């Protein structure tokens, strides 16, 4: 089944169902976020077990508008410490911000910096997503994605 922004928001209970592929992960983010509309720029991240189930604890971090390599590196360093405790844990990230435009240069910069830092710190990342007030989309392919 192909989902669009006009597809009803999945029920919150679907968040912890296993996902297989980028589109199903996008739907898990849609269920977790509910109706779109954001007043600030945040990075949401969740841990994913080896059965591709989101561990039900969403974390968020305030992000500046300008991508910051040091912040991305610090975050991925910490996430890498958690992931090495149990090698079966991976991470899914969602960038959220106000606006109705497409993927911005800032969105791309954050996704690229997070992916690079994730690779450096051996964090298995799923495809990064971005949500604004109008859409929740998968960011263009990044270097450290989990297959």
SULWODA-V806642 format. One record per residue. N is the residue number from 1. PHI is phi in whole degrees, 0 to 359 (* if undefined). PSI is psi in degrees with one decimal (none if undefined). Layout:
N:PHI:PSI + N:PHI:PSI
This chain:
1:*:134.4 + 2:262:134.4 + 3:255:146.4 + 4:232:175.9 + 5:294:-15.6 + 6:270:-8.9 + 7:290:137.6 + 8:305:148.2 + 9:295:129.0 + 10:299:151.3 + 11:296:146.1 + 12:303:-29.5 + 13:296:-19.1 + 14:283:-12.0 + 15:304:-38.7 + 16:267:5.1 + 17:288:147.7 + 18:300:146.7 + 19:240:150.2 + 20:227:95.4 + 21:106:167.6 + 22:297:-41.4 + 23:293:-40.0 + 24:292:-35.5 + 25:296:-40.8 + 26:301:-39.6 + 27:291:-32.5 + 28:295:-40.7 + 29:296:-40.4 + 30:299:-42.1 + 31:296:-40.8 + 32:290:-38.3 + 33:277:-28.3 + 34:69:-151.5 + 35:301:138.4 + 36:283:148.0 + 37:152:116.8 + 38:227:141.1 + 39:256:-9.7 + 40:213:165.8 + 41:269:122.4 + 42:224:154.0 + 43:250:121.1 + 44:259:139.4 + 45:218:145.7 + 46:227:154.4 + 47:267:145.8 + 48:236:129.7 + 49:278:179.4 + 50:287:-6.3 + 51:264:10.8 + 52:61:42.4 + 53:247:132.9 + 54:289:129.2 + 55:285:122.6 + 56:289:71.1 + 57:205:99.7 + 58:275:136.8 + 59:245:148.4 + 60:221:151.8 + 61:222:129.5 + 62:296:137.4 + 63:240:138.7 + 64:287:160.1 + 65:295:-35.9 + 66:273:123.2 + 67:306:139.0 + 68:234:106.7 + 69:298:-36.0 + 70:295:-43.4 + 71:295:-44.4 + 72:300:-42.3 + 73:294:-43.8 + 74:299:-45.6 + 75:298:-48.8 + 76:292:-29.7 + 77:299:-47.4 + 78:294:-42.8 + 79:295:-34.3 + 80:297:-36.2 + 81:296:-39.7 + 82:290:-43.7 + 83:295:-30.5 + 84:284:-18.7 + 85:295:-39.2 + 86:223:102.2 + 87:300:-8.4 + 88:270:1.5 + 89:268:132.1 + 90:238:176.5 + 91:231:138.0 + 92:244:136.9 + 93:237:144.6 + 94:226:123.2 + 95:269:128.7 + 96:236:147.8 + 97:196:160.8 + 98:288:161.1 + 99:122:166.0 + 100:233:10.5 + 101:280:-179.5 + 102:281:-163.9 + 103:295:124.2 + 104:267:168.1 + 105:300:-38.7 + 106:296:-43.4 + 107:302:-48.4 + 108:299:-42.2 + 109:298:-45.7 + 110:298:-46.0 + 111:299:-44.0 + 112:296:-46.1 + 113:295:-39.8 + 114:295:-42.5 + 115:296:-44.4 + 116:297:-45.0 + 117:294:-38.3 + 118:299:-42.8 + 119:297:-43.2 + 120:299:-36.4 + 121:259:12.8 + 122:57:41.6 + 123:264:122.6 + 124:283:111.0 + 125:255:138.9 + 126:277:165.8 + 127:308:135.0 + 128:280:140.3 + 129:246:160.7 + 130:225:133.4 + 131:235:139.6 + 132:233:-158.5 + 133:287:-11.2 + 134:243:-35.7 + 135:217:157.0 + 136:237:114.2 + 137:231:159.3 + 138:276:132.6 + 139:288:153.9 + 140:306:150.8 + 141:313:135.3 + 142:243:167.7 + 143:286:-22.1 + 144:245:27.2 + 145:289:145.8 + 146:287:137.6 + 147:292:none
